[in-house]
Amino acid sequence: MPQSDAQDKTTKVMTTITGFLQRHRRLLLTVLIAVVVIVAGLFIYLEVRASREQASRVAVEEVQELYDQWNEAADDHEQEQLADEIQSKVDEIVSTYPRFYAAQRALMVRADLHWERQQWQDASEDYAEAANGFRASYLTPISLFNAAAAAEQAGEPDRARELLQQLVDNHDSVEVPRALFSLGRLAESDSNSADALQYYNRLVDNHPGSNWTNLARNRIIALSIQD
């Protein structure tokens, strides 16, 4: 291609671009400003969230320290004061940081406190709240199992089954084998050998490497002999 033709084509392209920019300069300026505002807003959001995340972690560490102090308290009066403080702190964390990891961890600490005090209903409720509000967390299956165990201690086996089934159906966790065995055990307690065998066989078939599998095999043998 001759140099003059190339120069003409370049000139035409530049002229077209310049004309486009001149005709749409207001729109382009508006878009540019919008992009700057969005980027600045995103940066501010991330900074604020990081700051809140740090503050929430500090708050839940304080709750854990209070719980440790409660475990080491010398008398009932001191324990009661610390328990009240834990209750208040957890409520504050859940209210201030409802979607943060710290809220789930704080609920679990308070549930542990209820468990140690044999307040089974309260323990089950706090464990369940920790599970249902944070379903993607690695702590959720543990919370569900603990909620079920506390419900059983509170004399609510149906609620325990519901929570264990929720764990089994919705989570891929190391807690699943234990939950299946517990479901089998609860079925046995209702003299429902058929359901118990289903849970035990599911445990054996799907989790052959679990420590709970050998126990399930023993129960399968025992139930088969009974039949």
N, C-alpha and C positions, 0 to 999 in steps of 0.2 A: 504494500500500500504506500503511495507517495506520502511524503512527510506533510504536505499541505493538507491532504484529505484527513489525515490523523489529527492534525491541529484543529481543522474545522469541526470534526466530530467531538473532540474534547471541549471546544468552545461551546458547542450546542448543548452538551451535557451539563456543563457548568451553568450556562444560561438557564436551562430548565430547572436545575436545582435551586439556583438563586431566586428564580421567579416563584417556585413553590414555597420557599421559605418566606418570601416577602408577602405572598398572598395569605399564608396561614400562620404568620408570626404570632398572632394573639393566641391561637389555639395551641401552638407549640409551647408558648410561654406558660400557658395555663397547665398543660400536661407536665412540663418540667417542674413547676411549682408544686403540683400535686404529688409528684414522685418524691420530691425533697421532703414534703410534709409527711408522707407515708413512711419514708425511711427514718426520719427523725422520730416519728411516733413509735415505730417499732423498736428503735434503739432505747427510747425512754421506757417503754414497756418492759423490755428485757432487763434493763438496769433496776427498775422498781421490783420486778419479780425476783431477781437475784437477791436484792436486799431483803425482801420479805422471806425468801427461802432461808436465808441465813438467820434472820430473827426467829423464825419458827423453830429452827434446829436448836438454837440456844434455849428457847422456851421449853422444848420437850426434854432437853438435857436436865433442866432444872426440875422437871417433874420426876425424871428417873432418879435424880439425887434425893428428892424427897421420899421416894419409895424406898430407896436404900436406907435412908435414915429411919423410916418407919420399921423396916425389918430389924434394925439394930436398937430400936427404942427400948429404954429400960423399964418403963411402966405403961400401964393402960392409958393414963391421962395424956402422956406425950404421944402415944400412938394415935389417940383420938384427934388430937390437934393436927398432927401431920396428915391424917386421913382427910380431915376437912380441907386442909390446904391443897391436897392433891385433887380433891373433887373440884374445888374452885379453879385451880390452874387448868385442869383438863377442859372444863367448860369454856374457859377463856380462849384456849388454843383452838378448840373446835369451832368456836364462833368467829375468831379472827382469821384463822387459816383453814377454812373448811375443805379445801381441795388439795392441801399439801400433805406430804408424807408424815409430817410431824403430827397432824391431827389423828391419823390412824395409829401412829405409835403411842400417842398420849392416851387414846381410848384403850389400847391394849394394856398399858401400864395400870390404868384404873381398873380394868377388868381383872388383871392379876391381883390387885389389892382386894377386890370383892371376893375373888376365889380364895385367897388366903384367909379371909374373914368368914368364909363359908356362906357368903351372900350370893347364893347360886343364881337366883333370878336376875339380879343386877349384873352379875358377871356375864351371864348369857346375853343379856341385852347389849352390853358394851362390846363384847366380842362380835356379835352379829352386826352392830352398827359399824364397827371397824372393817368388817368384811364387805358389807353391802355398799358402803360409800367409796370403796377403793378397789374395785373388782380386778384391776390389772396388776395390783401389787403382789409381790412375792409373799407378803405376809397374809394375804387374804385366805388361802387354804388353811393356814394355821389358825387364823381367827375363826373360821367356820367350824373346824374340828373342836376347838376349845368351847365355842358357843354351844355345840351339840353336847359336849361332855357336861357342861354346866347345867344345860337344860335337863339332862338325864338325872343329875344330882338333885335338881329342883323337883323331881317327880313328874317331868313332862316328856315321856318317851316319844310321843308323836312329834313334838317339836324337835327333839333330837334327831329323829329319822329325817324330817324335812331338811334340816341343816346339813346332815351327812349326805343326803341325796343331792342337794345343791352342790356340794363339794365334788361329788363323783361325776355329776353330769356336766359341770361347767369348767373344771380345772384339770390341767395335766400337771400333777404335783406328786411329790413323794408321800404326801398325806393320803392319797387315794387308796392305796392298799389297806392302810389302817382303818380308813372310813368304811371300806367294803367289809372288813372283818367285823367292825362295830355294827354295821347294818345286819350282818348275819347273826351276830350275838343277840341283837334286839329282837330279831325275828324268832330266834329260839326262845327268848323269854316270853314270847306270846304263844308258844307252842306251835309256831308256824314253820314246820320243818322244810316245807317245799320252798318257801322264800329264802330261808336260811341257806339251803343248798345252792340256790341260784347265786346268791352273793358269794358264797365260798368258792363255787366253781368258777365264777367270773374272776375272782382274785387269783385262783390257781392258773387259769388260762391266760390272763392278761398281764400278770405280774409274777412270773416264775422265780425271779431273783429276789423278791422281797422277803424280809424276815417273817412277815405275817403269813406267807404262803404255807409254811410248814404247819402253823397253827390251824390254818384253814383245812389242810389235808387231814389233820387229826380229827377235826370236827366232822368232816365229810364221812370218815370212817365210823366215828361214833354214832352219827345219825343213821348211817346205813345199817349198822348192827341193831339199832333200836327198831328199825322198820322190819 
